[in-house]
Amino acid sequence: MRFVLPLFARHERPEEAPGISPDFRRRVRRIEVRARRFVASRILGDYRSVFRGRGIEFSEVREYQPGDDVRLIDWNVTARMGAPYVKKYVEERELTVMLALDASASTGVGTQGRSKAAYAAEVAALLAFAAVANNDRAGLLVFTDRIERFVRPARGPRHALRIVRDLLALQAAGQGTDLARAAAFLARTLRRRSAVFILSDFFDPGFDDALRRLAVRHDVIGVSITDPRELELPDVGLLVARDAETGARTTIDTSDPEVRRAYAERARELVERRRRRLASLGVEEIALRTDRDYVGPIARFMRRRARR
């Protein structure tokens, strides 16, 4: 069940203009600078300790030494050389980080000077720069009730900048949320085990089976993004509220303390239900709020996983 959101003006997506405007360049640069600074100062070490390569790969053969596992003997090389040789393996370093970002209408709502979608774009940029700084591949999937944009994983700072630009320039065609479709798309597309960050408000009732299947093969992290007005109502008298995705409207008397109390209690129940729901699907959650910094919660999440 979706929160009933106060009727605030939906933040505009990045401007439509032929070419790239100076304002658009400034926005890209601002996100790039902030993401790089946070990656360098607070995130990268935690990231490296948590998101390692998955599996091992063959490196070379060398002469057998006492204590080596006899199961690693390469019998073909041993026969050619006339002495025992063993295969040497190293940890597979390459990792794919996929950023799946919800661009549905409900993420366009914001009461803190920026929408949930704009906040999510900054978080995605931070994770993309952390990945490329560690020489991992980063990719992007933007979804609503359809697949809006897919950028195949690749390495390098230029690719991270491309992800940031695509996030800021996107004009979503869909209004609703179909997380199940996005999860099924990723399950078909990602051939190797990947770290999948899903950035969403998770206002979608029907994603359980698809997300559970995705989490069986991949390391799935849910980055839930909440606006504070979804948690508490201000005392502003009669308020017309609209569901951002369906358009349904209702009137709320916010001057009534009992109404505000019931709203806050219902919001807490939904937040806890979301946490339990994701956990039951094998998905860890990073809970973020648009009125608070995102770096601290992400760093704490990574340190917590590193300790495990």
C-alpha positions in Angstrom: 0.0 0.0 0.0 1.4 3.4 -1.0 1.6 6.4 1.3 -0.8 9.2 0.5 1.5 12.0 -0.4 0.9 15.7 0.3 0.2 17.6 -2.9 3.5 19.3 -3.5 4.7 20.3 -6.9 6.5 17.5 -8.6 10.1 18.5 -9.3 10.9 18.8 -12.9 13.2 16.4 -14.5 16.4 17.9 -15.9 15.6 20.4 -18.6 14.9 19.4 -22.1 17.1 21.4 -24.4 19.0 20.8 -27.6 22.6 20.1 -26.7 23.9 20.4 -23.1 23.1 23.7 -21.3 25.6 25.3 -18.9 23.3 24.7 -16.0 23.2 21.0 -16.9 27.0 20.9 -17.0 27.1 22.5 -13.6 24.7 20.0 -12.1 26.8 17.1 -13.5 30.0 18.6 -12.3 28.5 19.3 -8.8 27.4 15.7 -8.4 30.7 14.4 -9.8 32.8 16.5 -7.4 30.7 15.5 -4.3 30.7 11.9 -5.2 34.5 11.8 -5.8 35.2 13.6 -2.5 33.1 11.2 -0.5 34.5 8.1 -2.3 38.0 9.3 -1.6 37.5 10.2 2.0 34.9 7.8 3.5 33.5 5.1 1.1 36.2 3.4 -0.9 37.9 1.5 1.9 34.6 0.1 3.1 33.5 -0.7 -0.4 36.7 -2.7 -1.1 36.3 -4.7 2.1 32.7 -5.7 1.2 32.4 -6.0 -2.5 35.2 -8.3 -3.6 35.4 -10.3 -6.8 33.2 -13.4 -6.9 35.0 -16.8 -7.3 38.6 -17.5 -8.4 40.3 -17.7 -11.8 43.3 -19.6 -13.1 46.6 -17.6 -13.0 49.6 -19.8 -13.8 51.3 -23.1 -13.1 54.4 -23.5 -10.8 56.5 -26.3 -9.5 54.9 -28.4 -6.7 56.1 -27.5 -3.2 55.6 -29.7 -0.1 52.3 -28.9 1.4 50.5 -28.0 -1.8 47.1 -29.6 -2.4 47.7 -32.6 -4.7 44.3 -32.0 -6.2 45.8 -28.9 -7.9 48.5 -30.9 -9.8 48.3 -30.2 -13.6 49.1 -33.6 -15.0 49.6 -32.5 -18.5 52.3 -30.0 -17.6 53.8 -32.5 -15.1 54.1 -35.1 -17.9 55.8 -32.6 -20.2 58.2 -31.2 -17.6 59.0 -34.5 -15.9 58.3 -32.9 -12.5 55.1 -32.2 -10.6 53.5 -28.8 -11.3 50.4 -27.3 -9.7 47.8 -24.8 -10.9 47.8 -21.5 -9.2 44.5 -19.6 -8.8 43.8 -16.0 -7.7 40.6 -14.3 -6.5 38.6 -13.0 -9.4 38.8 -9.2 -8.8 36.3 -8.0 -11.4 32.9 -7.2 -10.0 29.8 -5.8 -11.7 27.8 -3.2 -9.9 24.4 -2.6 -11.3 22.4 0.5 -10.2 18.6 0.0 -10.7 16.8 3.3 -10.2 13.1 3.8 -9.8 11.9 6.9 -11.8 8.2 6.4 -11.3 6.0 9.4 -10.5 6.1 8.8 -6.7 9.9 9.4 -6.7 9.3 12.8 -8.3 7.8 14.1 -5.1 10.0 16.2 -2.8 9.6 18.5 0.2 13.3 19.2 1.1 14.3 21.2 -1.9 14.9 18.1 -4.1 12.9 15.1 -5.2 13.4 11.6 -4.1 14.6 10.9 -7.7 17.2 13.7 -7.5 18.4 12.3 -4.2 18.6 8.8 -5.7 20.6 10.1 -8.6 23.3 11.4 -6.2 23.4 8.1 -4.3 23.7 6.3 -7.6 26.5 8.6 -8.7 28.4 7.9 -5.4 28.1 4.2 -5.9 29.1 4.4 -9.6 32.3 6.4 -8.7 33.1 3.9 -5.9 32.9 1.1 -8.4 35.0 2.6 -11.1 37.6 3.8 -8.5 38.0 0.1 -7.6 38.3 -0.8 -11.2 34.9 -2.6 -11.2 32.2 -2.3 -13.9 29.2 -0.1 -13.3 25.9 -0.3 -15.1 22.5 1.5 -14.9 18.9 0.4 -15.3 16.2 3.0 -14.9 12.6 1.8 -14.6 9.1 2.8 -14.0 6.2 0.6 -15.1 8.6 -0.2 -18.1 12.3 -0.3 -18.8 13.2 3.4 -19.4 17.0 3.1 -19.8 19.7 0.5 -19.7 23.4 1.2 -19.8 25.6 -1.9 -20.0 28.2 -2.2 -17.3 31.7 -0.9 -18.1 34.7 0.5 -16.4 36.3 3.9 -16.1 35.6 7.5 -15.0 34.1 8.5 -18.3 31.6 5.7 -18.0 30.6 6.8 -14.5 30.1 10.3 -15.9 27.9 8.9 -18.6 25.8 7.3 -15.9 25.4 10.6 -14.1 24.5 12.4 -17.3 21.9 9.8 -18.2 20.4 10.0 -14.8 20.0 13.8 -14.9 18.8 13.9 -18.5 16.2 11.2 -18.3 12.6 12.1 -19.1 10.6 9.1 -17.8 7.7 8.0 -20.0 6.0 5.8 -17.4 4.2 6.9 -14.2 3.7 3.7 -12.3 6.2 1.2 -10.7 6.9 -2.3 -11.9 9.8 -3.5 -9.9 9.1 -7.1 -10.9 9.7 -6.3 -14.5 13.0 -4.6 -13.6 14.1 -7.6 -11.5 13.2 -10.0 -14.3 15.1 -7.9 -16.8 18.2 -7.9 -14.7 17.9 -11.7 -14.1 17.9 -12.2 -17.8 20.7 -9.7 -18.6 23.3 -10.2 -15.9 25.3 -13.3 -16.8 27.8 -13.1 -13.9 27.1 -12.7 -10.2 26.7 -8.9 -9.6 26.0 -6.5 -6.8 22.6 -5.0 -7.6 21.6 -1.7 -5.8 17.9 -1.0 -6.2 17.1 2.6 -5.4 13.4 3.0 -4.9 10.6 4.0 -2.5 9.3 0.4 -3.0 5.7 1.6 -3.5 4.8 -1.6 -5.5 2.9 -4.6 -4.1 3.9 -7.2 -6.6 7.7 -7.7 -6.8 8.3 -10.5 -4.2 8.8 -13.5 -6.5 10.9 -11.7 -9.1 13.1 -10.0 -6.5 13.6 -13.3 -4.6 14.7 -15.0 -7.8 17.1 -12.2 -8.5 18.6 -12.4 -5.0 19.3 -16.1 -5.3 21.9 -15.4 -7.9 23.0 -11.9 -7.2 23.9 -9.7 -4.2 20.8 -7.5 -4.0 20.7 -4.4 -1.8 17.6 -2.3 -1.5 18.2 1.4 -1.1 14.9 2.7 0.2 14.4 6.5 -0.1 11.8 8.3 2.0 10.7 11.9 2.1 10.0 13.1 5.7 6.4 14.1 4.8 5.7 10.4 4.2 6.5 9.9 7.8 4.8 12.8 9.5 2.2 15.4 8.6 2.7 19.1 9.3 -0.1 21.0 11.0 -1.3 23.1 8.1 -5.1 22.7 8.3 -7.0 21.1 5.5 -4.6 19.5 3.0 -5.4 18.0 -0.4 -3.3 14.9 -1.0 -2.8 13.1 -4.2 -1.3 9.7 -5.0 1.5 10.6 -7.4 1.1 7.5 -9.5 -2.7 6.9 -9.7 -3.8 10.5 -9.3 -6.3 9.6 -6.6 -7.1 12.6 -4.2 -8.2 12.9 -0.7 -8.6 15.7 1.9 -6.9 15.5 5.3 -7.5 17.7 8.3 -3.9 18.0 9.5 -5.0 20.3 12.4 -6.4 17.3 14.1 -3.7 15.7 16.4 -5.4 12.3 16.2 -5.1 12.4 12.4 -1.5 13.3 12.5 -0.8 10.6 15.2 -2.6 7.9 13.1 -0.8 8.9 10.0 2.6 8.7 11.7 1.8 5.4 13.3 0.7 4.0 9.9 3.9 5.3 8.3 6.0 3.5 11.0 4.1 0.3 10.3 4.7 0.5 6.6 8.5 1.3 7.0 8.8 -1.8 9.3 6.8 -3.9 6.9 9.1 -2.9 4.1 12.1 -3.8 6.1 10.7 -7.3 7.0 9.5 -7.8 3.4 12.9 -7.1 1.9 14.7 -9.3 4.5 12.4 -12.2 3.7 13.4 -12.0 0.1 17.1 -12.1 0.9 17.6 -8.4 0.3 19.5 -6.1 2.7 18.2 -2.6 3.1 19.9 0.8 3.4 17.2 3.1 4.6 17.7 6.7 3.5 15.8 10.0 4.0 15.9 13.0 1.7 16.4 15.4 4.7 19.5 13.5 5.8 22.9 12.8 4.4 23.3 9.5 2.6 27.0 8.9 3.1 26.8 7.9 6.7 24.2 5.2 6.3 26.0 3.8 3.3 29.3 3.7 5.1 27.7 2.1 8.2 26.1 -0.5 6.0 29.4 -1.4 4.4 31.2 -1.6 7.7 28.5 -3.8 9.1 28.8 -6.2 6.2 32.6 -6.1 6.4 32.5 -7.2 10.0 30.4 -10.2 9.0 
